[in-house]
Structure formats: structure tokens, C-alpha cells
Amino acid sequence: MYSEIISDLYSKKSNMKQKLNLDALVVLDAIARKSSFAAAAKELYRVPSSVTYAIQKLEDSLGIVLFDRLGHRARLTPAGMALLNEGRELLSMADNIERKVQRIATGWEAELRIAVDDLIPYKKVLDLCEAFYKFSPDTQLHLTTEVLGGSWDAIASGRADLVIGASGDGPSNTAGFSLHPMGEIELIFVVAPNHPLAKATEPLTSALIRKYRVIVAADSSRHLSPRTIGLLPGQPSLTVSNLKIKLESQKKGLGVGYLPRHVVQKDLEQGNLVVKATEDELNPLHSLYYVWRNAHRGKALTWFKEQLCENEKKIDWFSAK
């Protein structure tokens, strides 16, 4: 029934005396909510005759009856209800467009795309977003999670305007973006207490480690060459999608591998994992960076840069607080 009414409304387009206008939809919406032409007129700061004329003109242009006028209250006909539902969607779209245009005019972006490395505690990212919304509640934030080189890939390919926690070395061509150091993390080799390597003599040799499955978090890069950490030639592996699953896999003893100390600290204290020294030359300290696109100059990005890079109370990403 509803679809038939909508179809009928659109079929009458060619016979309209004037195009459907947003003002008429505003009047229709007000009457429907207030159940009265007079109450709608009061809400819209108009005289009742103006509201009545707007609806009559809309009915004439569409060739349909929008309200059942037999009762004391303004009751929508089925066609009127169909137009109201569709009209409210149009009003919402128009409002969103108006807000976006105003934001652009004032320098606040309609959307800011932020890539967050899998190493970063998400709660602190959300705390930062909460603080941002107090300044620009209408700017849409688009958060994505990246793994390993995926953070660099996101900024280099234009998928993100800002990256929090890009690790290691970036691509050779960094002309299009800037970076700012945010600290270092320590990677440690950990195994489950029931894993054969848990009781092996330290330091563990590469030849010994190679005999056991390694848990690998898949690099989320789409264009740059993917990275791995701690995967030895010929070593069996289990590939998972993110750091959290890698942690749980190693706790179950499904494999071994390197994990950030801040991620495993509680499990180390609880005896769920054991740190093992190795003979390899892997640098335990990995630098992390904030990275942003130089071409992006909006106020939202500027706010985030100030909070991350210039604020005296800079975020301590890896503290327990």
C-alpha cells in the first residue's frame, strides 16, 4: 500500500504546477506534529491563513488530498503520511547540507578521517574525540584501525587526514605529509607458560624459535609493501587480523612472537605470558609518530595537532591512567 502511494505521488510529477519546495514540507511537518493548523502556525510564527494556503497550494500542485478535514484534528490521509515520511528525509538532507556548507565557510571540516594504529589504546582516542566534540560537534570524525605499515599506507594513499601511532619507518616519499614523534614502545618476545619455549634455555636462538609457530598480525596496507615482525624464513605461522587476537592466540599457546610491553604487562603480572630473551638483533624499541596531510588545513585537524603535539598536558598513551 505504502509503495503504491509513493509510486502514485511520483507519477504525478509531470502534472505539477510547481516544484515541491522545502517550505511546504516544513509546514506539513509542523501540522503533523502539532495535529493542528493553528498550533503549527504558532510554532512557525505565521498566521493560520498562511499555513492553510501553503497546504492548499501543495495539494493543488500534487493533485492529492493531504489532510482529512472531517474531524476536529488535522489527520493525514495515507497519501499525506507517505509525503510526510519522504519529506522529512528531504528536510534532514537539506539540513545536513546547510550545516556542511556553514562548516566549510567557517573553516571547520565536514569530516576528518583519522587512522589509529592497532598499538594505540582506543579508550584514549575516544577521550580525545569527546573533548573535540565540545568545540565542533558537527564535524564528523571517521576512525579506522590500521596494523603495522597500514598507518603509513593510509596517509600516503589519502585514506586518512591524520594518523595516530604510525610505527617504524615511513615510505621513501614523504613530501605530502608531516610527522611528529609521539614516543617509543618496547617489543618483547613472549610465550604462554605451557609452551615448550617457556622452559628453554635463554637466550633463544633463531634456529630454535623457527621450529615453532609464530603468530602474525596481518599488515593492513593496501598499496605499500606489507610488513611482518619476528617472522623467520621457513617458520610456520598463524596470521590474525589484529593485535588483540594475536595476544589471545599467544596466551593460548597457539604460537609465539613479539608483542608491545604495554599490551602484555597485565598478563605478565598474572602469569599468562612469559618473557624470553632471544639472540636475534631485533631492535626492541619502536618509534611512533603522529602524521598528517599537508594539503589538509581545516580547523579540526589544527585542533587535533595542537592537542597531540603542542599541548603542555600531552597524552601519555601507554600509562595505566
C-alpha positions in Angstrom: 0.0 0.0 0.0 2.7 2.5 1.0 4.8 1.7 -2.1 1.8 2.2 -4.3 1.1 5.6 -2.7 4.7 6.7 -3.2 4.6 5.5 -6.8 1.4 7.4 -7.4 3.0 10.6 -5.9 6.0 10.4 -8.3 3.8 9.6 -11.3 2.0 12.9 -10.8 5.3 14.9 -11.1 4.7 15.7 -14.8 1.3 17.4 -13.9 2.7 19.5 -11.0 2.0 23.2 -11.4 5.2 24.0 -9.3 8.1 22.0 -7.9 7.8 20.6 -4.4 9.5 23.1 -2.1 11.1 22.7 1.3 9.0 25.4 2.9 5.8 23.5 2.2 7.4 20.4 3.7 8.2 22.3 6.8 4.6 23.4 7.2 3.4 19.8 6.6 5.8 18.5 9.3 4.7 21.1 11.8 1.0 20.3 11.3 1.6 16.6 11.6 3.5 17.1 14.9 1.0 19.5 16.4 -2.1 17.9 15.0 -3.5 21.4 14.3 -3.2 24.0 11.7 -3.4 26.8 14.3 -0.7 25.2 16.6 1.6 24.7 13.6 1.1 28.4 12.6 2.0 29.4 16.2 5.2 27.3 16.1 6.2 28.7 12.7 5.3 32.3 13.7 2.8 32.6 10.9 -0.8 33.5 10.7 -3.2 30.4 10.3 -4.3 31.5 6.9 -0.7 31.4 5.7 -0.4 27.7 6.8 -3.7 26.8 5.3 -2.7 28.4 2.0 0.6 26.6 1.9 -1.1 23.2 2.3 -3.8 24.0 -0.2 -1.2 25.1 -2.7 0.8 21.9 -2.1 -2.3 19.8 -2.6 -3.2 21.6 -5.8 0.3 21.2 -7.2 0.4 17.4 -6.4 -3.2 16.8 -7.2 -3.8 14.9 -3.9 -5.5 15.5 -0.6 -3.1 15.6 2.3 -5.4 16.0 5.3 -8.8 14.6 6.2 -10.8 17.7 7.2 -13.9 15.9 8.6 -12.6 15.8 12.2 -11.5 18.5 14.6 -7.9 17.4 14.5 -5.7 17.5 11.4 -5.4 13.9 10.3 -3.1 12.9 7.4 -4.5 10.9 4.6 -2.4 7.8 3.5 -1.0 9.9 0.7 -0.3 12.7 3.2 1.5 10.3 5.5 3.6 9.0 2.6 4.6 12.5 1.6 5.4 13.4 5.2 7.8 10.5 5.6 9.6 11.2 2.4 9.5 14.9 3.1 11.2 14.5 6.5 14.1 12.7 4.8 14.4 15.6 2.4 14.4 18.1 5.2 17.0 16.2 7.1 19.2 16.0 4.0 18.7 19.8 3.4 19.7 20.5 7.0 22.8 18.4 6.7 23.8 20.2 3.5 23.3 23.6 5.2 25.4 22.6 8.2 28.2 21.3 5.9 28.3 24.5 3.9 28.4 26.6 7.1 31.2 24.5 8.5 33.2 24.9 5.2 32.6 28.6 5.3 33.8 28.8 8.9 36.9 26.6 8.3 35.6 23.5 10.2 35.8 20.4 8.1 32.6 18.4 7.3 34.7 15.3 8.0 38.1 14.4 9.4 39.5 10.9 8.8 41.7 9.6 11.5 43.7 6.3 11.2 44.6 4.8 14.6 47.4 2.3 14.8 46.4 -1.0 16.4 49.1 -0.4 19.1 47.2 2.7 20.5 44.7 2.3 23.4 41.4 3.1 21.8 39.9 4.5 25.0 42.3 7.4 25.0 41.4 8.1 21.3 37.7 8.2 22.3 38.5 10.6 25.2 40.2 12.8 22.7 37.2 12.7 20.4 34.9 13.6 23.3 37.0 16.7 24.0 36.9 17.6 20.3 33.1 17.4 20.1 32.9 20.3 22.6 34.5 22.5 20.1 33.0 21.2 16.8 30.0 18.8 17.4 29.0 18.9 13.8 32.3 17.8 12.3 32.1 14.1 11.5 35.1 12.0 12.7 35.8 8.9 10.7 38.0 6.5 12.7 39.8 3.5 11.2 42.2 1.0 12.7 45.4 0.1 10.9 48.0 -2.6 11.5 51.8 -2.3 11.1 52.5 -0.4 7.8 48.8 0.2 7.2 49.1 3.5 9.1 51.7 4.8 6.7 49.7 3.4 3.8 46.5 5.2 5.0 48.2 8.7 5.0 50.2 8.1 1.8 47.2 6.9 -0.2 44.9 9.6 1.1 42.6 7.3 3.1 43.4 9.3 6.2 44.0 13.0 7.1 45.7 12.2 10.4 47.4 9.1 11.8 47.9 8.4 15.5 50.7 5.9 16.0 52.4 5.3 12.7 55.3 3.0 13.7 58.8 2.4 12.3 60.0 4.0 9.0 57.5 5.5 6.6 57.6 5.4 2.8 60.5 6.9 1.0 58.4 9.8 -0.4 57.1 11.9 2.5 56.6 15.1 0.5 52.8 15.2 1.0 52.7 14.9 4.8 54.4 15.9 8.0 55.2 13.9 11.1 55.8 14.5 14.8 57.3 12.0 17.2 54.9 10.7 19.9 57.2 8.3 21.8 58.5 4.7 21.7 57.2 1.3 22.6 59.2 -1.8 23.6 58.6 -5.0 21.8 59.3 -8.2 23.8 59.3 -11.9 22.9 56.6 -13.7 24.9 55.2 -17.2 25.1 52.5 -19.0 27.1 53.7 -20.7 30.3 52.8 -24.1 28.9 54.6 -23.6 25.6 57.8 -25.6 25.0 59.9 -22.5 24.7 58.8 -21.3 28.2 61.4 -23.5 29.8 64.0 -23.4 27.1 67.5 -22.0 27.9 68.0 -18.4 27.2 68.8 -16.6 25.0 66.6 -18.4 22.5 68.3 -19.0 19.1 66.7 -18.3 15.8 67.1 -21.9 14.9 65.1 -23.0 17.9 62.4 -20.4 17.5 62.0 -21.3 13.8 60.7 -24.7 14.9 57.6 -23.2 16.5 54.6 -21.4 15.0 54.7 -17.6 15.1 51.5 -15.5 15.5 51.5 -12.7 12.9 49.2 -9.7 12.8 48.3 -9.0 9.1 49.6 -5.7 7.8 46.6 -3.6 6.7 48.5 -1.8 3.9 46.7 -1.7 0.5 49.4 -0.1 -1.6 52.7 -0.2 0.3 54.6 -3.4 0.8 53.3 -5.3 3.9 55.5 -5.8 6.9 56.0 -8.5 9.5 57.8 -8.5 12.8 59.7 -11.6 14.1 58.8 -13.9 11.2 61.8 -16.1 10.4 62.4 -17.7 7.0 60.6 -21.1 6.8 58.8 -20.6 10.1 55.2 -21.8 10.3 52.7 -19.1 11.1 49.2 -18.3 12.1 48.0 -14.9 10.7 45.4 -12.9 12.5 43.7 -9.6 11.8 44.8 -7.5 14.8 46.9 -7.2 17.9 44.2 -8.2 20.3 43.7 -11.6 18.5 47.5 -12.1 18.4 47.7 -11.6 22.1 44.9 -14.1 22.8 46.4 -16.6 20.4 49.8 -16.4 22.2 48.1 -16.7 25.6 46.5 -19.9 24.4 49.9 -21.3 23.3 49.0 -21.4 19.6 52.2 -19.7 18.8 54.9 -17.3 19.8 56.0 -13.8 18.9 56.8 -10.2 19.8 54.2 -8.0 21.5 54.4 -4.5 22.9 55.2 -4.5 26.6 52.3 -2.1 27.5 49.9 -4.5 25.8 51.1 -7.6 27.7 52.0 -6.1 31.1 48.9 -7.3 33.0 49.2 -10.8 31.5 52.9 -10.9 32.6 51.9 -10.0 36.1 49.1 -12.6 36.1 51.4 -15.3 34.7 49.5 -15.7 31.5 52.7 -15.0 29.4 56.4 -15.4 29.9 59.1 -13.1 28.5 62.0 -14.9 26.8 65.3 -13.3 25.8 66.4 -14.0 22.2 69.7 -13.9 20.3 68.3 -12.0 17.3 69.2 -8.4 16.6 65.6 -7.1 16.6 65.5 -3.6 18.0 63.2 -3.7 21.0 62.3 0.0 20.8 60.0 1.2 18.0 59.3 4.9 17.4 55.7 6.1 16.9 54.6 9.2 15.1 51.6 11.5 14.5 51.3 12.1 10.8 49.1 14.4 8.9 48.5 15.5 5.3 50.0 18.9 4.4 47.2 19.7 2.0 44.6 19.5 4.8 44.3 22.9 6.5 41.0 22.8 8.3 40.3 23.8 11.9 39.5 20.3 13.0 42.9 19.0 12.0 44.6 22.0 13.6 42.8 21.3 16.9 44.0 17.7 16.9 47.5 18.7 16.0 47.5 21.2 18.9 46.3 18.6 21.4 48.7 16.0 20.2 51.8 18.0 19.5 51.7 21.3 21.3 49.5 20.9 24.4 51.5 21.1 27.7 49.5 18.2 29.0 50.3 15.8 26.2 48.6 12.4 26.2 50.5 9.6 27.8 49.2 6.9 25.5 50.7 4.0 27.4 50.2 4.8 31.0 47.6 2.9 33.0 45.6 6.1 33.6 
